């Protein structure tokens, strides 16, 4: 399965990211099919340069996106939909929080 995700580049403590298309099982720092743009979170506001036509092409071909990339696309209005939660809470933790809430 193809995935659109971020690959970290840049110097130590100065991250920049490439937006790449690759196989989900492959290493994000290895070979990739196509570079779709860059993302720099260190400047305000965040600098993004995305190839919108190519992003829509790959999504149309069935490529999935990571949660972070999906949220970036929603912010840039490349795709429509709700943002995805990046933090997942386990069932055990949910039950514990529910018990604490009842006790309080």
Biopython code that builds the backbone (N, CA, C, O; Angstrom):
import numpy as np
from Bio.PDB.StructureBuilder import StructureBuilder

atoms = [
    (1, "UNK", "N", (0.841, -1.170, 0.000)),
    (1, "UNK", "CA", (0.000, 0.000, 0.000)),
    (1, "UNK", "C", (0.896, 1.246, 0.000)),
    (1, "UNK", "O", (1.901, 1.305, 0.708)),
    (2, "UNK", "N", (0.514, 2.222, -0.798)),
    (2, "UNK", "CA", (1.256, 3.467, -0.861)),
    (2, "UNK", "C", (0.798, 4.414, 0.229)),
    (2, "UNK", "O", (-0.376, 4.439, 0.599)),
    (3, "UNK", "N", (1.737, 5.193, 0.738)),
    (3, "UNK", "CA", (1.407, 6.163, 1.773)),
    (3, "UNK", "C", (2.114, 7.483, 1.494)),
    (3, "UNK", "O", (3.232, 7.515, 0.979)),
    (4, "UNK", "N", (1.441, 8.560, 1.841)),
    (4, "UNK", "CA", (2.023, 9.895, 1.757)),
    (4, "UNK", "C", (2.383, 10.278, 3.178)),
    (4, "UNK", "O", (1.517, 10.339, 4.050)),
    (5, "UNK", "N", (3.661, 10.537, 3.412)),
    (5, "UNK", "CA", (4.112, 10.837, 4.763)),
    (5, "UNK", "C", (5.292, 11.795, 4.751)),
    (5, "UNK", "O", (5.820, 12.150, 3.697)),
    (6, "UNK", "N", (5.690, 12.202, 5.948)),
    (6, "UNK", "CA", (6.803, 13.129, 6.095)),
    (6, "UNK", "C", (8.100, 12.364, 6.326)),
    (6, "UNK", "O", (8.119, 11.339, 7.006)),
    (7, "UNK", "N", (9.172, 12.874, 5.754)),
    (7, "UNK", "CA", (10.498, 12.325, 5.965)),
    (7, "UNK", "C", (11.381, 13.447, 6.482)),
    (7, "UNK", "O", (11.517, 14.481, 5.828)),
    (8, "UNK", "N", (11.981, 13.257, 7.645)),
    (8, "UNK", "CA", (12.750, 14.328, 8.276)),
    (8, "UNK", "C", (14.081, 14.527, 7.579)),
    (8, "UNK", "O", (14.806, 13.570, 7.311)),
    (9, "UNK", "N", (14.395, 15.781, 7.289)),
    (9, "UNK", "CA", (15.699, 16.173, 6.754)),
    (9, "UNK", "C", (16.127, 17.413, 7.525)),
    (9, "UNK", "O", (15.345, 17.957, 8.304)),
    (10, "UNK", "N", (17.337, 17.856, 7.321)),
    (10, "UNK", "CA", (17.793, 19.066, 7.995)),
    (10, "UNK", "C", (18.848, 18.752, 9.030)),
    (10, "UNK", "O", (19.171, 17.593, 9.293)),
    (11, "UNK", "N", (19.378, 19.814, 9.610)),
    (11, "UNK", "CA", (20.438, 19.663, 10.593)),
    (11, "UNK", "C", (19.886, 19.270, 11.955)),
    (11, "UNK", "O", (18.675, 19.252, 12.176)),
    (12, "UNK", "N", (20.791, 18.961, 12.846)),
    (12, "UNK", "CA", (20.438, 18.605, 14.214)),
    (12, "UNK", "C", (19.695, 19.768, 14.880)),
    (12, "UNK", "O", (20.151, 20.911, 14.845)),
    (13, "UNK", "N", (18.557, 19.460, 15.479)),
    (13, "UNK", "CA", (17.691, 20.422, 16.160)),
    (13, "UNK", "C", (17.125, 21.489, 15.229)),
    (13, "UNK", "O", (16.629, 22.513, 15.698)),
    (14, "UNK", "N", (17.190, 21.268, 13.923)),
    (14, "UNK", "CA", (16.593, 22.178, 12.949)),
    (14, "UNK", "C", (15.848, 21.360, 11.901)),
    (14, "UNK", "O", (16.281, 21.280, 10.752)),
    (15, "UNK", "N", (14.733, 20.754, 12.292)),
    (15, "UNK", "CA", (14.057, 19.842, 11.372)),
    (15, "UNK", "C", (13.355, 20.554, 10.220)),
    (15, "UNK", "O", (12.778, 21.628, 10.386)),
    (16, "UNK", "N", (13.420, 19.934, 9.069)),
    (16, "UNK", "CA", (12.590, 20.245, 7.912)),
    (16, "UNK", "C", (12.084, 18.898, 7.434)),
    (16, "UNK", "O", (12.692, 17.867, 7.723)),
    (17, "UNK", "N", (10.997, 18.897, 6.718)),
    (17, "UNK", "CA", (10.414, 17.638, 6.292)),
    (17, "UNK", "C", (10.136, 17.646, 4.806)),
    (17, "UNK", "O", (9.747, 18.668, 4.241)),
    (18, "UNK", "N", (10.336, 16.496, 4.172)),
    (18, "UNK", "CA", (9.912, 16.263, 2.804)),
    (18, "UNK", "C", (8.590, 15.528, 2.849)),
    (18, "UNK", "O", (8.374, 14.676, 3.711)),
    (19, "UNK", "N", (7.717, 15.851, 1.932)),
    (19, "UNK", "CA", (6.462, 15.128, 1.778)),
    (19, "UNK", "C", (6.694, 14.119, 0.670)),
    (19, "UNK", "O", (6.898, 14.501, -0.483)),
    (20, "UNK", "N", (6.664, 12.829, 1.003)),
    (20, "UNK", "CA", (7.019, 11.801, 0.031)),
    (20, "UNK", "C", (5.900, 10.772, -0.137)),
    (20, "UNK", "O", (5.032, 10.612, 0.721)),
    (21, "UNK", "N", (5.958, 10.084, -1.276)),
    (21, "UNK", "CA", (5.093, 8.937, -1.534)),
    (21, "UNK", "C", (5.995, 7.710, -1.567)),
    (21, "UNK", "O", (6.964, 7.665, -2.325)),
    (22, "UNK", "N", (5.673, 6.712, -0.742)),
    (22, "UNK", "CA", (6.456, 5.479, -0.726)),
    (22, "UNK", "C", (5.581, 4.338, -0.250)),
    (22, "UNK", "O", (4.445, 4.542, 0.179)),
    (23, "UNK", "N", (6.125, 3.136, -0.332)),
    (23, "UNK", "CA", (5.447, 1.980, 0.229)),
    (23, "UNK", "C", (5.390, 2.137, 1.741)),
    (23, "UNK", "O", (6.333, 2.630, 2.361)),
    (24, "UNK", "N", (4.282, 1.717, 2.326)),
    (24, "UNK", "CA", (4.106, 1.874, 3.773)),
    (24, "UNK", "C", (5.165, 1.111, 4.562)),
    (24, "UNK", "O", (5.597, 1.568, 5.620)),
    (25, "UNK", "N", (5.584, -0.040, 4.060)),
    (25, "UNK", "CA", (6.527, -0.875, 4.790)),
    (25, "UNK", "C", (7.981, -0.419, 4.632)),
    (25, "UNK", "O", (8.856, -0.917, 5.341)),
    (26, "UNK", "N", (8.253, 0.511, 3.723)),
    (26, "UNK", "CA", (9.633, 0.951, 3.492)),
    (26, "UNK", "C", (10.055, 2.023, 4.475)),
    (26, "UNK", "O", (9.229, 2.725, 5.058)),
    (27, "UNK", "N", (11.354, 2.130, 4.641)),
    (27, "UNK", "CA", (11.967, 3.128, 5.501)),
    (27, "UNK", "C", (11.704, 4.534, 4.945)),
    (27, "UNK", "O", (11.942, 4.770, 3.761)),
    (28, "UNK", "N", (11.216, 5.482, 5.776)),
    (28, "UNK", "CA", (10.931, 6.822, 5.255)),
    (28, "UNK", "C", (12.173, 7.604, 4.825)),
    (28, "UNK", "O", (12.045, 8.619, 4.141)),
    (29, "UNK", "N", (13.379, 7.152, 5.211)),
    (29, "UNK", "CA", (14.599, 7.844, 4.807)),
    (29, "UNK", "C", (15.265, 7.160, 3.626)),
    (29, "UNK", "O", (16.326, 7.593, 3.176)),
    (30, "UNK", "N", (14.656, 6.102, 3.122)),
    (30, "UNK", "CA", (15.214, 5.387, 1.983)),
    (30, "UNK", "C", (14.671, 5.933, 0.671)),
    (30, "UNK", "O", (14.376, 7.122, 0.548)),
    (31, "UNK", "N", (14.547, 5.049, -0.298)),
    (31, "UNK", "CA", (14.035, 5.451, -1.603)),
    (31, "UNK", "C", (12.541, 5.716, -1.525)),
    (31, "UNK", "O", (11.824, 5.085, -0.748)),
    (32, "UNK", "N", (12.083, 6.653, -2.337)),
    (32, "UNK", "CA", (10.674, 6.968, -2.406)),
    (32, "UNK", "C", (10.275, 7.145, -3.861)),
    (32, "UNK", "O", (11.130, 7.337, -4.726)),
    (33, "UNK", "N", (8.978, 7.083, -4.131)),
    (33, "UNK", "CA", (8.495, 7.196, -5.501)),
    (33, "UNK", "C", (8.515, 8.634, -6.006)),
    (33, "UNK", "O", (8.927, 8.896, -7.136)),
    (34, "UNK", "N", (8.067, 9.569, -5.159)),
    (34, "UNK", "CA", (8.013, 10.963, -5.593)),
    (34, "UNK", "C", (8.071, 11.899, -4.398)),
    (34, "UNK", "O", (7.535, 11.608, -3.329)),
    (35, "UNK", "N", (8.736, 13.036, -4.606)),
    (35, "UNK", "CA", (8.787, 14.094, -3.613)),
    (35, "UNK", "C", (7.660, 15.080, -3.941)),
    (35, "UNK", "O", (7.636, 15.656, -5.029)),
    (36, "UNK", "N", (6.727, 15.272, -3.000)),
    (36, "UNK", "CA", (5.559, 16.113, -3.252)),
    (36, "UNK", "C", (5.666, 17.506, -2.647)),
    (36, "UNK", "O", (4.732, 18.298, -2.776)),
    (37, "UNK", "N", (6.766, 17.824, -1.996)),
    (37, "UNK", "CA", (6.930, 19.157, -1.449)),
    (37, "UNK", "C", (7.702, 19.141, -0.147)),
    (37, "UNK", "O", (8.277, 18.125, 0.243)),
    (38, "UNK", "N", (7.706, 20.298, 0.526)),
    (38, "UNK", "CA", (8.432, 20.425, 1.784)),
    (38, "UNK", "C", (7.558, 21.097, 2.830)),
    (38, "UNK", "O", (6.577, 21.770, 2.516)),
    (39, "UNK", "N", (7.947, 20.890, 4.092)),
    (39, "UNK", "CA", (7.240, 21.488, 5.227)),
    (39, "UNK", "C", (8.287, 21.919, 6.241)),
    (39, "UNK", "O", (9.110, 21.112, 6.673)),
    (40, "UNK", "N", (8.255, 23.209, 6.627)),
    (40, "UNK", "CA", (9.187, 23.734, 7.615)),
    (40, "UNK", "C", (8.397, 24.283, 8.796)),
    (40, "UNK", "O", (7.825, 25.369, 8.692)),
    (41, "UNK", "N", (8.349, 23.564, 9.918)),
    (41, "UNK", "CA", (7.569, 24.008, 11.072)),
    (41, "UNK", "C", (8.279, 25.059, 11.923)),
    (41, "UNK", "O", (7.668, 25.598, 12.846)),
    (42, "UNK", "N", (9.539, 25.367, 11.647)),
    (42, "UNK", "CA", (10.312, 26.260, 12.508)),
    (42, "UNK", "C", (10.074, 27.741, 12.243)),
    (42, "UNK", "O", (10.435, 28.574, 13.075)),
    (43, "UNK", "N", (9.483, 28.087, 11.119)),
    (43, "UNK", "CA", (9.187, 29.492, 10.844)),
    (43, "UNK", "C", (7.737, 29.770, 11.196)),
    (43, "UNK", "O", (6.914, 28.856, 11.236)),
    (44, "UNK", "N", (7.425, 31.037, 11.450)),
    (44, "UNK", "CA", (6.050, 31.376, 11.819)),
    (44, "UNK", "C", (5.476, 32.319, 10.789)),
    (44, "UNK", "O", (6.032, 33.404, 10.620)),
    (45, "UNK", "N", (4.414, 31.994, 10.091)),
    (45, "UNK", "CA", (3.686, 30.724, 10.090)),
    (45, "UNK", "C", (4.468, 29.647, 9.344)),
    (45, "UNK", "O", (5.377, 29.954, 8.573)),
    (46, "UNK", "N", (4.116, 28.402, 9.575)),
    (46, "UNK", "CA", (4.827, 27.270, 8.983)),
    (46, "UNK", "C", (4.894, 27.396, 7.471)),
    (46, "UNK", "O", (3.898, 27.707, 6.817)),
    (47, "UNK", "N", (6.082, 27.149, 6.921)),
    (47, "UNK", "CA", (6.281, 27.249, 5.478)),
    (47, "UNK", "C", (5.998, 25.904, 4.829)),
    (47, "UNK", "O", (6.629, 24.899, 5.156)),
    (48, "UNK", "N", (5.048, 25.895, 3.911)),
    (48, "UNK", "CA", (4.726, 24.673, 3.182)),
    (48, "UNK", "C", (4.769, 24.957, 1.694)),
    (48, "UNK", "O", (4.247, 25.969, 1.228)),
    (49, "UNK", "N", (5.388, 24.066, 0.962)),
    (49, "UNK", "CA", (5.352, 24.119, -0.496)),
    (49, "UNK", "C", (4.941, 22.744, -0.977)),
    (49, "UNK", "O", (5.761, 21.826, -1.019)),
    (50, "UNK", "N", (3.682, 22.594, -1.338)),
    (50, "UNK", "CA", (3.148, 21.308, -1.777)),
    (50, "UNK", "C", (2.774, 21.373, -3.245)),
    (50, "UNK", "O", (2.312, 22.404, -3.733)),
    (51, "UNK", "N", (2.977, 20.261, -3.948)),
    (51, "UNK", "CA", (2.522, 20.117, -5.336)),
    (51, "UNK", "C", (1.098, 19.564, -5.282)),
    (51, "UNK", "O", (0.890, 18.350, -5.255)),
    (52, "UNK", "N", (0.123, 20.472, -5.265)),
    (52, "UNK", "CA", (-1.267, 20.111, -5.015)),
    (52, "UNK", "C", (-1.805, 19.147, -6.077)),
    (52, "UNK", "O", (-2.501, 18.189, -5.743)),
    (53, "UNK", "N", (-1.490, 19.389, -7.344)),
    (53, "UNK", "CA", (-1.994, 18.520, -8.417)),
    (53, "UNK", "C", (-1.488, 17.089, -8.244)),
    (53, "UNK", "O", (-2.243, 16.136, -8.436)),
    (54, "UNK", "N", (-0.217, 16.938, -7.883)),
    (54, "UNK", "CA", (0.349, 15.603, -7.703)),
    (54, "UNK", "C", (-0.197, 14.924, -6.442)),
    (54, "UNK", "O", (-0.365, 13.705, -6.415)),
    (55, "UNK", "N", (-0.471, 15.710, -5.405)),
    (55, "UNK", "CA", (-1.059, 15.150, -4.184)),
    (55, "UNK", "C", (-2.435, 14.582, -4.493)),
    (55, "UNK", "O", (-2.757, 13.466, -4.086)),
    (56, "UNK", "N", (-3.244, 15.350, -5.213)),
    (56, "UNK", "CA", (-4.584, 14.877, -5.571)),
    (56, "UNK", "C", (-4.504, 13.659, -6.491)),
    (56, "UNK", "O", (-5.345, 12.764, -6.403)),
    (57, "UNK", "N", (-3.500, 13.616, -7.374)),
    (57, "UNK", "CA", (-3.304, 12.460, -8.251)),
    (57, "UNK", "C", (-3.060, 11.204, -7.417)),
    (57, "UNK", "O", (-3.710, 10.181, -7.631)),
    (58, "UNK", "N", (-2.124, 11.277, -6.466)),
    (58, "UNK", "CA", (-1.779, 10.095, -5.669)),
    (58, "UNK", "C", (-2.927, 9.670, -4.766)),
    (58, "UNK", "O", (-3.153, 8.473, -4.583)),
    (59, "UNK", "N", (-3.655, 10.623, -4.200)),
    (59, "UNK", "CA", (-4.819, 10.268, -3.376)),
    (59, "UNK", "C", (-5.875, 9.605, -4.245)),
    (59, "UNK", "O", (-6.543, 8.666, -3.811)),
    (60, "UNK", "N", (-6.028, 10.093, -5.477)),
    (60, "UNK", "CA", (-6.964, 9.480, -6.418)),
    (60, "UNK", "C", (-6.568, 8.063, -6.799)),
    (60, "UNK", "O", (-7.430, 7.235, -7.094)),
    (61, "UNK", "N", (-5.273, 7.778, -6.796)),
    (61, "UNK", "CA", (-4.779, 6.425, -7.095)),
    (61, "UNK", "C", (-4.878, 5.489, -5.899)),
    (61, "UNK", "O", (-4.580, 4.301, -6.019)),
    (62, "UNK", "N", (-5.299, 6.017, -4.731)),
    (62, "UNK", "CA", (-5.487, 5.147, -3.572)),
    (62, "UNK", "C", (-4.427, 5.254, -2.506)),
    (62, "UNK", "O", (-4.423, 4.451, -1.573)),
    (63, "UNK", "N", (-3.528, 6.213, -2.604)),
    (63, "UNK", "CA", (-2.494, 6.381, -1.579)),
    (63, "UNK", "C", (-3.138, 6.901, -0.297)),
    (63, "UNK", "O", (-3.981, 7.797, -0.331)),
    (64, "UNK", "N", (-2.729, 6.326, 0.833)),
    (64, "UNK", "CA", (-3.220, 6.760, 2.140)),
    (64, "UNK", "C", (-2.283, 7.841, 2.675)),
    (64, "UNK", "O", (-1.143, 7.961, 2.228)),
    (65, "UNK", "N", (-2.772, 8.624, 3.633)),
    (65, "UNK", "CA", (-1.931, 9.641, 4.249)),
    (65, "UNK", "C", (-1.753, 9.327, 5.724)),
    (65, "UNK", "O", (-2.612, 8.705, 6.349)),
    (66, "UNK", "N", (-0.622, 9.767, 6.274)),
    (66, "UNK", "CA", (-0.449, 9.647, 7.717)),
    (66, "UNK", "C", (-1.356, 10.673, 8.383)),
    (66, "UNK", "O", (-1.832, 11.599, 7.726)),
    (67, "UNK", "N", (-1.600, 10.518, 9.676)),
    (67, "UNK", "CA", (-2.492, 11.430, 10.396)),
    (67, "UNK", "C", (-1.977, 12.868, 10.364)),
    (67, "UNK", "O", (-2.756, 13.801, 10.171)),
    (68, "UNK", "N", (-0.675, 13.052, 10.552)),
    (68, "UNK", "CA", (-0.096, 14.388, 10.546)),
    (68, "UNK", "C", (-0.232, 15.034, 9.177)),
    (68, "UNK", "O", (-0.579, 16.211, 9.076)),
    (69, "UNK", "N", (0.036, 14.276, 8.130)),
    (69, "UNK", "CA", (-0.075, 14.804, 6.770)),
    (69, "UNK", "C", (-1.526, 15.146, 6.458)),
    (69, "UNK", "O", (-1.801, 16.181, 5.850)),
    (70, "UNK", "N", (-2.452, 14.291, 6.865)),
    (70, "UNK", "CA", (-3.877, 14.568, 6.638)),
    (70, "UNK", "C", (-4.272, 15.901, 7.288)),
    (70, "UNK", "O", (-4.968, 16.713, 6.679)),
    (71, "UNK", "N", (-3.820, 16.117, 8.525)),
    (71, "UNK", "CA", (-4.141, 17.350, 9.232)),
    (71, "UNK", "C", (-3.529, 18.569, 8.539)),
    (71, "UNK", "O", (-4.147, 19.634, 8.507)),
    (72, "UNK", "N", (-2.320, 18.425, 7.981)),
    (72, "UNK", "CA", (-1.710, 19.511, 7.205)),
    (72, "UNK", "C", (-2.541, 19.813, 5.956)),
    (72, "UNK", "O", (-2.751, 20.977, 5.615)),
    (73, "UNK", "N", (-3.011, 18.766, 5.278)),
    (73, "UNK", "CA", (-3.827, 18.950, 4.071)),
    (73, "UNK", "C", (-5.151, 19.635, 4.397)),
    (73, "UNK", "O", (-5.624, 20.466, 3.622)),
    (74, "UNK", "N", (-5.750, 19.293, 5.535)),
    (74, "UNK", "CA", (-7.004, 19.936, 5.939)),
    (74, "UNK", "C", (-6.751, 21.418, 6.224)),
    (74, "UNK", "O", (-7.561, 22.265, 5.847)),
    (75, "UNK", "N", (-5.635, 21.735, 6.885)),
    (75, "UNK", "CA", (-5.288, 23.134, 7.162)),
    (75, "UNK", "C", (-5.068, 23.920, 5.868)),
    (75, "UNK", "O", (-5.476, 25.077, 5.764)),
    (76, "UNK", "N", (-4.425, 23.292, 4.886)),
    (76, "UNK", "CA", (-4.128, 23.950, 3.612)),
    (76, "UNK", "C", (-5.317, 23.920, 2.655)),
    (76, "UNK", "O", (-5.261, 24.502, 1.572)),
    (77, "UNK", "N", (-6.400, 23.237, 3.058)),
    (77, "UNK", "CA", (-7.616, 23.086, 2.256)),
    (77, "UNK", "C", (-7.352, 22.333, 0.944)),
    (77, "UNK", "O", (-7.974, 22.614, -0.080)),
    (78, "UNK", "N", (-6.427, 21.381, 0.992)),
    (78, "UNK", "CA", (-6.166, 20.503, -0.150)),
    (78, "UNK", "C", (-7.211, 19.402, -0.193)),
    (78, "UNK", "O", (-7.665, 19.009, -1.267)),
    (79, "UNK", "N", (-7.593, 18.903, 0.983)),
    (79, "UNK", "CA", (-8.660, 17.913, 1.098)),
    (79, "UNK", "C", (-9.699, 18.449, 2.069)),
    (79, "UNK", "O", (-9.410, 19.324, 2.885)),
    (80, "UNK", "N", (-10.904, 17.920, 1.972)),
    (80, "UNK", "CA", (-11.959, 18.315, 2.892)),
    (80, "UNK", "C", (-12.234, 17.170, 3.852)),
    (80, "UNK", "O", (-12.146, 15.999, 3.480)),
    (81, "UNK", "N", (-12.561, 17.511, 5.071)),
    (81, "UNK", "CA", (-12.871, 16.502, 6.075)),
    (81, "UNK", "C", (-12.450, 16.990, 7.437)),
    (81, "UNK", "O", (-11.997, 18.122, 7.605)),
    (82, "UNK", "N", (-12.607, 16.114, 8.405)),
    (82, "UNK", "CA", (-12.238, 16.437, 9.774)),
    (82, "UNK", "C", (-10.786, 16.069, 10.021)),
    (82, "UNK", "O", (-10.228, 15.196, 9.356)),
    (83, "UNK", "N", (-10.190, 16.743, 10.980)),
    (83, "UNK", "CA", (-8.832, 16.388, 11.374)),
    (83, "UNK", "C", (-8.860, 15.059, 12.118)),
    (83, "UNK", "O", (-9.860, 14.699, 12.740)),
    (84, "UNK", "N", (-7.759, 14.346, 12.045)),
    (84, "UNK", "CA", (-7.632, 13.072, 12.741)),
    (84, "UNK", "C", (-6.877, 13.262, 14.039)),
    (84, "UNK", "O", (-5.934, 14.049, 14.125)),
    (85, "UNK", "N", (-7.307, 12.532, 15.037)),
    (85, "UNK", "CA", (-6.594, 12.567, 16.314)),
    (85, "UNK", "C", (-5.287, 11.804, 16.178)),
    (85, "UNK", "O", (-5.260, 10.714, 15.607)),
    (86, "UNK", "N", (-4.195, 12.372, 16.702)),
    (86, "UNK", "CA", (-2.906, 11.713, 16.631)),
    (86, "UNK", "C", (-2.628, 10.870, 17.870)),
    (86, "UNK", "O", (-1.806, 9.955, 17.830)),
    (87, "UNK", "N", (-3.318, 11.179, 18.976)),
    (87, "UNK", "CA", (-3.099, 10.466, 20.224)),
    (87, "UNK", "C", (-4.203, 9.430, 20.387)),
    (87, "UNK", "O", (-5.387, 9.760, 20.310)),
    (88, "UNK", "N", (-3.824, 8.204, 20.608)),
    (88, "UNK", "CA", (-4.783, 7.127, 20.797)),
    (88, "UNK", "C", (-4.752, 6.710, 22.262)),
    (88, "UNK", "O", (-3.680, 6.521, 22.836)),
    (89, "UNK", "N", (-5.927, 6.569, 22.864)),
    (89, "UNK", "CA", (-6.027, 6.137, 24.257)),
    (89, "UNK", "C", (-6.503, 4.687, 24.269)),
    (89, "UNK", "O", (-7.492, 4.341, 23.623)),
    (90, "UNK", "N", (-5.788, 3.848, 25.009)),
    (90, "UNK", "CA", (-6.126, 2.429, 25.068)),
    (90, "UNK", "C", (-7.427, 2.229, 25.839)),
    (90, "UNK", "O", (-7.859, 3.107, 26.586)),
    (91, "UNK", "N", (-8.047, 1.061, 25.649)),
    (91, "UNK", "CA", (-9.301, 0.730, 26.340)),
    (91, "UNK", "C", (-9.100, 0.731, 27.854)),
    (91, "UNK", "O", (-9.945, 1.210, 28.610)),
    (92, "UNK", "N", (-7.971, 0.187, 28.275)),
    (92, "UNK", "CA", (-7.676, 0.105, 29.698)),
    (92, "UNK", "C", (-7.591, 1.509, 30.310)),
    (92, "UNK", "O", (-8.112, 1.749, 31.399)),
    (93, "UNK", "N", (-6.940, 2.417, 29.614)),
    (93, "UNK", "CA", (-6.805, 3.796, 30.094)),
    (93, "UNK", "C", (-8.157, 4.512, 30.100)),
    (93, "UNK", "O", (-8.444, 5.280, 31.018)),
    (94, "UNK", "N", (-8.994, 4.266, 29.079)),
    (94, "UNK", "CA", (-10.332, 4.868, 29.023)),
    (94, "UNK", "C", (-11.173, 4.428, 30.221)),
    (94, "UNK", "O", (-11.864, 5.240, 30.836)),
    (95, "UNK", "N", (-11.107, 3.124, 30.548)),
    (95, "UNK", "CA", (-11.858, 2.605, 31.692)),
    (95, "UNK", "C", (-11.384, 3.247, 32.991)),
    (95, "UNK", "O", (-12.197, 3.600, 33.845)),
    (96, "UNK", "N", (-10.072, 3.399, 33.139)),
    (96, "UNK", "CA", (-9.515, 3.996, 34.338)),
    (96, "UNK", "C", (-9.956, 5.456, 34.462)),
    (96, "UNK", "O", (-10.304, 5.899, 35.557)),
    (97, "UNK", "N", (-9.947, 6.208, 33.362)),
    (97, "UNK", "CA", (-10.397, 7.602, 33.381)),
    (97, "UNK", "C", (-11.877, 7.711, 33.718)),
    (97, "UNK", "O", (-12.291, 8.621, 34.435)),
    (98, "UNK", "N", (-12.677, 6.775, 33.197)),
    (98, "UNK", "CA", (-14.121, 6.772, 33.485)),
    (98, "UNK", "C", (-14.365, 6.520, 34.970)),
    (98, "UNK", "O", (-15.217, 7.171, 35.573)),
    (99, "UNK", "N", (-13.628, 5.581, 35.567)),
    (99, "UNK", "CA", (-13.761, 5.302, 36.995)),
    (99, "UNK", "C", (-13.367, 6.509, 37.845)),
    (99, "UNK", "O", (-14.031, 6.828, 38.831)),
    (100, "UNK", "N", (-12.284, 7.174, 37.455)),
    (100, "UNK", "CA", (-11.847, 8.371, 38.184)),
    (100, "UNK", "C", (-12.873, 9.485, 38.079)),
    (100, "UNK", "O", (-13.086, 10.228, 39.038)),
    (101, "UNK", "N", (-13.504, 9.606, 36.933)),
    (101, "UNK", "CA", (-14.510, 10.640, 36.719)),
    (101, "UNK", "C", (-15.747, 10.369, 37.573)),
    (101, "UNK", "O", (-16.330, 11.298, 38.132)),
    (102, "UNK", "N", (-16.155, 9.088, 37.678)),
    (102, "UNK", "CA", (-17.293, 8.722, 38.512)),
    (102, "UNK", "C", (-17.009, 8.987, 39.978)),
    (102, "UNK", "O", (-17.880, 9.464, 40.706)),
    (103, "UNK", "N", (-15.794, 8.681, 40.415)),
    (103, "UNK", "CA", (-15.417, 8.874, 41.810)),
    (103, "UNK", "C", (-15.394, 10.361, 42.181)),
    (103, "UNK", "O", (-15.682, 10.720, 43.323)),
    (104, "UNK", "N", (-15.064, 11.193, 41.254)),
    (104, "UNK", "CA", (-14.983, 12.642, 41.523)),
    (104, "UNK", "C", (-16.335, 13.273, 41.445)),
    (104, "UNK", "O", (-16.464, 14.481, 41.641)),
]
sb = StructureBuilder()
sb.init_structure("model")
sb.init_model(0)
sb.init_chain("A")
sb.init_seg("    ")
for serial, (resi, resn, name, xyz) in enumerate(atoms, 1):
    if name == "N":
        sb.init_residue(resn, " ", resi, " ")
    sb.init_atom(name, np.array(xyz, "f"), 0.0, 1.0, " ", f" {name:<3s}", serial, name[0])
structure = sb.get_structure()
